Amino acid sequence: MSVFVQYLVNGLTIGSFYALVALGYTMIYGIIRLINFAHGDLFMVGAFAGWLVVAAGAGMHLPVAMQLLLALLVAMVVVGLLAMGMERVAYQPLLKSSRLAILITALGVSLALENGAMIAFGAGFDTYPANILPLSGFHLFGAQVGYVQVAMFGLAILLMAGLYLFVQFTPVGTAMRALSFDQDAARLMGINVEGVVLITFLLGGSLAAASGVMMGLYYTQINFMMGFLMGLRAFTAAVLGGIGNIPGAMVGGLLIGVLQSLSAGYISSQWQDVIVFAVLILVLVFKPTGLFGERVVERM
C-alpha cells in the first residue's frame, strides 16, 4: 500500500507540471486550431530563465524565498512575452494559410528555440542549486511526502484554477470562448481577435514557464532538449483529456503523470514513455475526442 501511495504522490507531482503545459496546447488549439509544437520549448526556456534568476539571486545573497519568487515571476513574464512575439512573427501571418504551412512553421520555431538554447547555454546539463529547497516532509499511509511536493502541487493547482476562473468569468475569457466558436462572428461583435489570440499565447507561455521553473527546482538538472519530451507528454495529456477542453487538460496531465510513475515503478522506467504514447494511440483510435469529449458549449 505504501509503495502505491508513494508512486501516486510522485505521479501527481509530475502530472501537475504536465497539466500546466497541456493547458497551453489546449487553449491555442481551441482558438486557432493549431497544435503548437514549439510550446514544449517554451517550457524549456522558462526553466533556463528561472535558473539564471536563481543564480543571480544567489550571487546577490538574496533570501531563498525571494530568489524562488523572482525566478517564477521573471520566467513567466519573459516566456509570456516570447510566446506573444512568436505568435506575432511566425503564426499570425499564416493564420489564413493552410494548416500544413503553419504546422511546419511551428516545427521550425521549435528547432530555432532548441538550437538557440544550445548555443546560449551549451549542450550539457545545467543545475539548479540542490540545497535550495527543504528535503523534509511527512508520512502518508507509509509513503514519504515532501513539503516541496505539496507546495509544487498546490501552486500548480492554484495556477490552473486561476486560469479556469479567468476564462470563465472575465471579459477577456468570454472573448476567448467566443473565438473558439466562430472568429468571424466574434469579430463582427467588436472583439479584437488578434489581441485575444495574443493574450492566449501570453497565458499559455506563462504557464509553461512556471512548469519549467518548478520542474527545474524539483529535478535540479535542465538542458536544451528537455522541452521536446515534455511537449510530447503534455500534448498526450491534452488529447487524453479532450483537446480544447481546459478541465480535461488538467485531468489529463495528472493522469499521464500517475500513469508514468506507476509504469516506471511496477514495470520499468524504460517502458514508461512507451506506455504513455501507447495510451495516446489508443485514445486517438477509440475516442479521438478524449476522455471528456471535446465540449461544444464550453470548450476553449
C-alpha positions as CSV (number, residue, x, y, z in Angstrom):
1,M,0.0,0.0,0.0
2,S,2.8,2.4,1.0
3,V,4.6,1.8,-2.3
4,F,1.5,2.5,-4.4
5,V,0.8,5.7,-2.4
6,Q,4.4,6.8,-3.0
7,Y,4.1,6.3,-6.7
8,L,0.8,8.1,-6.7
9,V,2.3,11.1,-4.9
10,N,5.2,11.2,-7.3
11,G,2.9,10.9,-10.3
12,L,0.6,13.7,-9.1
13,T,3.5,16.0,-8.6
14,I,5.0,15.4,-12.1
15,G,1.5,15.3,-13.6
16,S,0.8,18.8,-12.3
17,F,3.8,20.0,-14.4
18,Y,2.4,18.3,-17.5
19,A,-1.0,19.8,-16.9
20,L,0.3,23.3,-16.9
21,V,2.0,22.8,-20.2
22,A,-1.0,20.9,-21.6
23,L,-3.2,23.9,-20.9
24,G,-1.2,26.0,-23.4
25,Y,-1.8,23.3,-26.1
26,T,-5.5,23.1,-25.4
27,M,-6.1,26.9,-25.3
28,I,-4.2,27.6,-28.6
29,Y,-5.9,24.7,-30.3
30,G,-9.3,25.8,-29.1
31,I,-8.9,29.2,-30.6
32,I,-6.8,28.9,-33.8
33,R,-6.8,25.1,-34.3
34,L,-3.0,25.0,-34.1
35,I,-1.0,22.2,-32.5
36,N,1.8,24.5,-31.3
37,F,4.8,22.1,-31.4
38,A,7.0,24.8,-30.1
39,H,5.1,25.1,-26.9
40,G,7.2,22.4,-25.1
41,D,10.3,24.5,-25.9
42,L,8.7,27.5,-24.1
43,F,8.8,25.2,-21.0
44,M,12.5,24.7,-21.6
45,V,13.1,28.5,-22.0
46,G,11.2,29.1,-18.7
47,A,13.5,26.6,-16.9
48,F,16.6,28.4,-18.1
49,A,15.2,31.8,-17.3
50,G,14.4,30.7,-13.8
51,W,17.9,29.1,-13.4
52,L,19.5,32.4,-14.5
53,V,17.4,34.4,-11.9
54,V,18.2,31.9,-9.1
55,A,21.9,32.0,-10.0
56,A,21.9,35.9,-10.0
57,G,19.9,36.0,-6.7
58,A,22.4,33.6,-5.0
59,G,25.2,35.9,-6.2
60,M,23.5,38.9,-4.6
61,H,22.8,36.8,-1.4
62,L,19.0,37.3,-1.7
63,P,16.8,35.3,0.6
64,V,15.9,31.9,-0.9
65,A,12.1,32.7,-0.8
66,M,12.8,35.9,-2.9
67,Q,15.0,34.0,-5.3
68,L,12.3,31.5,-5.9
69,L,9.5,34.1,-6.3
70,L,11.6,36.2,-8.7
71,A,12.6,33.1,-10.7
72,L,8.9,32.2,-11.1
73,L,7.7,35.7,-12.0
74,V,10.6,36.7,-14.3
75,A,10.3,33.4,-16.2
76,M,6.6,33.7,-16.6
77,V,6.9,37.3,-17.9
78,V,9.8,36.6,-20.2
79,V,8.4,33.5,-21.7
80,G,4.9,35.0,-22.0
81,L,6.3,37.9,-24.0
82,L,8.4,35.4,-26.1
83,A,5.2,33.5,-26.8
84,M,3.5,36.7,-27.9
85,G,6.3,37.6,-30.2
86,M,6.3,34.0,-31.6
87,E,2.7,34.3,-32.4
88,R,3.0,37.8,-34.0
89,V,6.1,37.0,-36.1
90,A,5.7,33.3,-37.0
91,Y,2.0,32.3,-36.7
92,Q,-0.2,35.4,-37.3
93,P,0.9,36.0,-40.9
94,L,0.0,32.3,-41.7
95,L,-3.4,32.1,-40.0
96,K,-5.2,32.3,-43.3
97,S,-2.8,29.9,-45.0
98,S,-3.1,26.1,-45.0
99,R,-2.9,24.1,-41.8
100,L,0.2,22.4,-43.1
101,A,2.1,25.7,-43.6
102,I,1.5,26.8,-40.0
103,L,2.3,23.3,-38.7
104,I,5.6,23.3,-40.4
105,T,6.3,26.8,-39.1
106,A,5.6,25.5,-35.5
107,L,8.2,22.8,-36.0
108,G,10.7,25.4,-37.3
109,V,10.1,27.6,-34.3
110,S,10.7,24.6,-32.1
111,L,14.0,23.8,-33.7
112,A,15.0,27.5,-33.5
113,L,14.4,27.7,-29.8
114,E,16.2,24.4,-29.1
115,N,19.3,25.4,-31.1
116,G,19.2,28.9,-29.7
117,A,19.3,27.5,-26.2
118,M,22.1,25.1,-27.1
119,I,24.2,27.9,-28.4
120,A,23.4,30.1,-25.4
121,F,23.8,27.5,-22.6
122,G,25.7,24.7,-24.2
123,A,24.8,21.1,-24.9
124,G,25.4,19.8,-21.4
125,F,23.3,19.9,-18.3
126,D,22.9,23.0,-16.1
127,T,21.9,22.5,-12.5
128,Y,19.7,24.4,-10.1
129,P,21.2,24.5,-6.5
130,A,20.5,21.2,-5.0
131,N,20.0,22.6,-1.4
132,I,17.7,25.5,-2.3
133,L,14.6,23.6,-1.3
134,P,13.9,21.8,2.0
135,L,14.1,18.0,2.0
136,S,11.8,17.4,5.0
137,G,8.3,16.0,4.7
138,F,5.8,13.8,6.4
139,H,4.4,10.3,6.1
140,L,1.1,9.4,4.5
141,F,0.0,5.8,4.6
142,G,3.6,4.8,4.9
143,A,4.8,6.9,1.9
144,Q,7.2,9.8,2.3
145,V,5.6,13.1,1.1
146,G,7.9,16.1,0.8
147,Y,6.8,19.5,1.7
148,V,8.2,20.6,-1.7
149,Q,5.9,18.2,-3.5
150,V,2.9,19.5,-1.6
151,A,3.9,23.1,-2.4
152,M,4.5,22.5,-6.1
153,F,1.3,20.6,-6.5
154,G,-0.6,23.3,-4.7
155,L,1.0,26.0,-6.8
156,A,0.1,24.2,-10.0
157,I,-3.5,23.7,-8.9
158,L,-3.7,27.4,-8.0
159,L,-2.4,28.4,-11.4
160,M,-4.8,26.0,-13.2
161,A,-7.8,27.2,-11.1
162,G,-6.8,30.8,-11.8
163,L,-6.8,30.2,-15.5
164,Y,-10.1,28.4,-15.4
165,L,-11.7,31.3,-13.4
166,F,-10.1,33.8,-15.8
167,V,-11.6,32.1,-18.8
168,Q,-15.0,31.6,-17.3
169,F,-15.6,34.9,-15.5
170,T,-13.7,37.7,-17.2
171,P,-14.5,39.7,-20.3
172,V,-11.3,38.5,-22.0
173,G,-12.1,34.9,-21.1
174,T,-15.6,35.4,-22.6
175,A,-13.9,36.7,-25.7
176,M,-11.7,33.6,-25.8
177,R,-14.7,31.3,-25.6
178,A,-16.4,33.3,-28.3
179,L,-13.4,33.0,-30.6
180,S,-13.4,29.2,-30.1
181,F,-16.9,29.1,-31.6
182,D,-16.6,31.5,-34.5
183,Q,-13.9,34.0,-35.1
184,D,-15.8,35.9,-37.9
185,A,-18.9,36.3,-35.7
186,A,-16.7,37.4,-32.8
187,R,-15.1,40.0,-35.0
188,L,-18.5,41.3,-36.1
189,M,-19.4,41.7,-32.4
190,G,-16.4,44.0,-31.9
191,I,-14.0,41.6,-30.4
192,N,-10.3,42.3,-31.1
193,V,-9.5,38.8,-32.4
194,E,-5.7,39.4,-32.8
195,G,-5.5,40.9,-29.3
196,V,-7.3,37.9,-27.8
197,V,-5.1,35.4,-29.6
198,L,-2.0,37.3,-28.3
199,I,-3.3,37.1,-24.7
200,T,-3.9,33.4,-25.2
201,F,-0.3,32.9,-26.2
202,L,0.8,35.0,-23.2
203,L,-1.2,32.9,-20.8
204,G,-0.1,29.6,-22.3
205,G,3.6,30.6,-22.4
206,S,3.5,31.9,-18.8
207,L,2.0,28.6,-17.5
208,A,4.7,26.6,-19.5
209,A,7.4,28.8,-17.9
210,A,6.0,28.2,-14.4
211,S,6.1,24.5,-15.1
212,G,9.7,24.7,-16.4
213,V,10.9,26.5,-13.2
214,M,9.1,24.1,-11.0
215,M,10.5,21.1,-12.7
216,G,13.9,22.5,-12.7
217,L,13.7,23.0,-9.0
218,Y,12.3,19.6,-8.5
219,Y,14.8,17.6,-10.6
220,T,17.6,20.2,-10.5
221,Q,19.0,19.3,-13.9
222,I,17.9,21.1,-17.1
223,N,19.2,21.1,-20.7
224,F,18.2,22.4,-24.1
225,M,16.3,19.3,-25.2
226,M,14.1,19.0,-22.1
227,G,11.2,20.7,-23.8
228,F,10.9,18.1,-26.6
229,L,9.8,15.2,-24.5
230,M,7.8,17.4,-22.2
231,G,5.9,18.8,-25.2
232,L,5.0,15.3,-26.4
233,R,3.8,14.2,-22.9
234,A,1.8,17.4,-22.4
235,F,0.3,17.0,-25.9
236,T,-0.7,13.5,-24.9
237,A,-2.3,14.8,-21.8
238,A,-4.3,17.4,-23.7
239,V,-5.5,14.8,-26.2
240,L,-6.3,12.3,-23.4
241,G,-8.4,14.9,-21.6
242,G,-10.0,16.2,-24.8
243,I,-8.0,18.8,-26.6
244,G,-9.8,22.2,-26.5
245,N,-11.2,21.3,-23.0
246,I,-9.4,23.2,-20.1
247,P,-10.6,20.9,-17.2
248,G,-9.8,17.9,-19.5
249,A,-6.2,19.2,-19.9
250,M,-5.8,19.5,-16.2
251,V,-7.1,16.0,-15.5
252,G,-5.2,14.5,-18.5
253,G,-1.9,15.9,-17.2
254,L,-2.4,14.4,-13.8
255,L,-3.4,11.1,-15.3
256,I,-0.3,11.0,-17.5
257,G,1.9,11.7,-14.5
258,V,0.3,9.0,-12.5
259,L,0.5,6.5,-15.4
260,Q,4.1,7.3,-15.9
261,S,5.0,6.9,-12.3
262,L,3.2,3.6,-11.9
263,S,4.7,2.3,-15.2
264,A,8.2,3.2,-14.0
265,G,7.6,1.7,-10.6
266,Y,5.9,-1.5,-11.4
267,I,7.3,-2.3,-14.8
268,S,10.4,-0.3,-15.8
269,S,11.4,3.3,-16.3
270,Q,12.5,2.2,-19.9
271,W,8.8,1.4,-20.6
272,Q,7.1,4.5,-19.2
273,D,7.1,6.5,-22.4
274,V,6.1,3.5,-24.4
275,I,3.1,3.0,-22.2
276,V,2.2,6.8,-22.2
277,F,2.3,7.1,-26.0
278,A,0.5,3.8,-26.4
279,V,-2.3,5.4,-24.4
280,L,-2.2,8.3,-26.9
281,I,-2.6,5.9,-29.8
282,L,-5.5,4.1,-28.1
283,V,-7.3,7.3,-27.3
284,L,-6.9,8.6,-30.9
285,V,-8.2,5.3,-32.3
286,F,-11.1,4.6,-30.0
287,K,-12.0,8.0,-28.6
288,P,-10.4,10.8,-30.6
289,T,-12.3,13.5,-28.7
290,G,-10.6,12.4,-25.4
291,L,-12.0,11.0,-22.2
292,F,-14.1,14.1,-21.5
293,G,-15.0,14.7,-25.1
294,E,-14.4,18.0,-27.0
295,R,-17.0,20.1,-25.5
296,V,-19.2,22.1,-27.8
297,V,-20.7,24.6,-25.4
298,E,-17.8,25.4,-23.1
299,R,-14.7,24.3,-24.9
300,M,-11.8,26.8,-25.2
